[in-house]
Amino acid sequence: MNSEFSFERLFGLIRKQWIENKKFYTLGSLALLGLMAISMIIFWVLMDGDNYMEAFAYNLYVIGLILAGSIYGSISFSILGSKEKGQYWLSFPASHTEKLITTIFFNVILFFIVYTLCFFVVKWGCQAYIENYIRTHKWASIRPMDWENGFGKIFYYIIWGYFCLQSLFILGSVYFKQFAFIKTVIFVTIIGGALSFLLAKLAINLFPDYNFYWNNLELREYHDPANYGVYKSYALGSTLSKVLGYLLTYSWVPLFWVITWFRLKEKEI
Amino acid sequence: MISIQNIHFRYKNKPVFTGLSLDLQPGHIYGLLGKNGTGKSTLLRLINGLLFPKEGKLNVLGYTPAKRQPDFLKQVFLVPEEFYLPNISINEFLKANTGFYPLFSAEQFNSYLGEFAIPRDQHLQEMSYGQKKKLLISFGLACNTPILLMDEPTNGLDIVSKSQFRKVMAGAVSEEKCILISTHQVKDLENLIDRITIIDEGGILFDQTIGTITNRLHFKISFDSEEVRSALYKETSLKGNAIILLNDEGEEGRLDLEMLYKAIISNKEAVQKAFK
């Protein structure tokens, strides 16, 4: 048993979290299932016309996941906003790492699994109804999700983006004692907006005639605007671009978790 | 066991401790007294690692509390003045928490609950504030942590519960335990604590054992005007003048904690001189 991490303590902590919050989790899951059913029936079954698209159901899945996941993420450490609850939580004999992992287990992993299960249960019911409807109404149809193109192709990136966003909201819940969701939204909007503005301004001023391509993290200068085949290219090289690309894509979630861990260690109540 | 050396602490711009030093040993129940806002609760939270000193050294059982290591936290239990208990049954509460305190004794816990007359099968949501506090005190005691910190433990307890509390606490003292009780209700701790520490103006104003106090000071009711005049502290009542005198004759007497506290606050120099 290590002073910072032990599986025995971690499982004990997960068990404790479950015992103390099982009513909330059960009722929350049922509420999620109900809300999911209402949204899918209204927006997919009733409002999608007679030419149903499976992609629409997945659109609803993503929108709901981002909304519910961010809100749920922003209450992850709401316990620290209250002196009594914060004392109870911080003085409990487990390390910050174990406490953070337990929160991630319930608020990120379990939430995602429960949300996705709710979606598939509701979708299965709705799809059964739609297929039955199609059998009796010859003009009606359903188009399956195209996983190779468009929304289907970027679906998994959107899901990853959701995890980044949720991690940011979890971090926000440690920073802000009250109204963490709203404050994180405002903070992200202001900081994100200001950063985008600065970067855009910088790029325009430093490289006025260049275009940027994500593919190889490449800058291109077109000599002849009428002929896009003639250009000068500056790229970081395939390997470096790939590494940087992976880092830019996948580093956000662990980065936000690490910052959250440091914030927990520094937390005073 | 608890070594506090020259610690400084402030809330934003409000200084609370400016060089506080204190040494607490096992086998004692310490009474931490002081006016409102002098930092009694802050000191308990510093010892428990919920707050971090800005300067100075704080060592508890060989650990730095601010690191909040599990090995340290399982040896310290804090009963806060305002506390949180989850909305579950007593059995579930035990199931969720006892595994983290290696010396927890279910037998002791049941016995303390019995002393406090709390039904074992009750749900925490159905309990009053006082009952919840008694449950938390019972749990804290049954955890058998070497250090037990209590912040205003008798607040919210009725008269009967306060005497139950004194009885339970008296039975919980052991050579291995260091119990630190912060309170402003000094009467509730009479006959319980064996050392009194009073904090004021960012430091220790008074820190003596009960034995030393009764050796040096004599508490009595007097009608002798000469005696009253020479008293370190006096209070007039219908029964006569309650006074504190220097115990030059080595007389045995009963300590009145509340009077002592008032004497220290109102006539600090004279009382401190008596202990030099």
Interface residues (C-beta under 8 A of the other chain):
Chain A: S3 E4 S6 R9 G12 R15 K16 I19 E20 N21 K23 S82 K83 E84 K85 Q87 Y88 L90 S91 F92 P93 A94 S95 H96 E98 K265 E268 I269
Chain B: R45 N48 G49 L50 L51 F52 R68 Q69 P70 D71 L73 K74 V76 L78 P80 E82 F83 Y84 L85 P86 N87 I88 E92 K95 A96 N97 G99 F100 Y101
